[in-house]
Every structure is written in structure tokens, then in C-alpha cells.
């Protein structure tokens, strides 16, 4: 895994943790968080490639979507 990919996943992990904290919910296990972060980065890259959008804003939207699905 490359340096940039690792940084993207770390950012996604921070976004996920922030979102859980904001919703006053306990964090899931580290393995689940890492898996979700990797999926967010993969999805964000696919969307950015198709739409030409900003990767960070796409990741924020994906994190919010994951949290909405998890709490429903």
C-alpha cells in the first residue's frame, strides 16, 4: 500500500471516529473501522474518477452515509 493511500485511510478513520463521537455512539472494533475506512477510500476514488469531484468531500459524504445506515 502506498503512502498516499495510507494517509487517505487514516483520514477516513478520523472522519469515522468523529462521526461516531458526534452521534454519541461507541466506536466499533479497530478491524471494522479499518475495513470501513478502506471501503470509503475505494468508493471515493471510484466516484472521483467518474465525476471529477473532490476526494475529501466525497469521503465526508460516504462517512455520513455509513453512519446513517448504521443507526437506522
C-alpha positions as CSV (number, residue, x, y, z in Angstrom):
1,X,0.0,0.0,0.0
2,X,1.3,3.4,-1.0
3,X,2.0,6.4,1.3
4,X,-0.9,8.4,-0.1
5,X,-3.4,5.6,0.2
6,X,-2.3,5.1,3.9
7,X,-2.9,8.8,4.5
8,X,-6.3,8.7,2.9
9,X,-7.3,5.7,5.0
10,X,-6.1,7.5,8.2
11,X,-8.2,10.5,7.2
12,X,-11.2,8.3,6.7
13,X,-10.6,6.6,10.1
14,X,-10.6,10.1,11.7
15,X,-13.7,11.0,9.9
16,X,-15.5,7.9,11.0
17,X,-14.3,8.3,14.6
18,X,-15.5,11.9,14.6
19,X,-18.9,10.9,13.2
20,X,-19.4,8.2,15.9
21,X,-18.4,10.8,18.6
22,X,-20.8,13.4,17.1
23,X,-23.6,10.8,17.2
24,X,-22.7,9.8,20.8
25,X,-22.2,6.2,19.8
26,X,-19.4,3.9,20.9
27,X,-16.7,3.1,18.3
28,X,-16.8,-0.3,16.8
29,X,-13.7,-2.5,16.8
30,X,-10.5,-1.4,15.2
31,X,-10.8,-4.1,12.4
32,X,-14.3,-2.9,11.5
33,X,-13.2,0.7,11.4
34,X,-10.2,-0.1,9.2
35,X,-12.4,-2.1,6.8
36,X,-14.9,0.8,6.6
37,X,-12.2,3.3,6.0
38,X,-10.7,1.2,3.2
39,X,-14.1,0.9,1.6
40,X,-14.7,4.6,1.9
41,X,-11.4,5.4,0.2
42,X,-12.2,2.8,-2.6
43,X,-15.6,4.2,-3.2
44,X,-14.4,7.8,-3.1
45,X,-11.8,7.0,-5.7
46,X,-14.4,5.4,-8.0
47,X,-16.7,8.3,-7.6
48,X,-14.0,10.9,-8.1
49,X,-12.8,9.2,-11.2
50,X,-16.3,9.2,-12.7
51,X,-17.4,12.7,-11.6
52,X,-14.1,14.6,-11.2
53,X,-15.2,15.7,-7.7
54,X,-13.0,16.4,-4.7
55,X,-11.9,13.2,-3.0
56,X,-12.2,14.7,0.6
57,X,-15.7,15.9,0.1
58,X,-16.7,12.6,-1.4
59,X,-15.2,10.7,1.6
60,X,-17.1,13.0,4.1
61,X,-20.4,12.2,2.3
62,X,-19.6,8.4,2.3
63,X,-18.8,8.5,6.0
64,X,-22.1,10.3,6.7
65,X,-23.9,7.7,4.6
66,X,-22.3,4.8,6.5
67,X,-23.3,6.3,9.9
68,X,-26.9,6.9,8.7
69,X,-27.2,3.3,7.6
70,X,-25.6,2.0,10.8
71,X,-28.0,4.0,13.1
72,X,-31.2,3.1,11.1
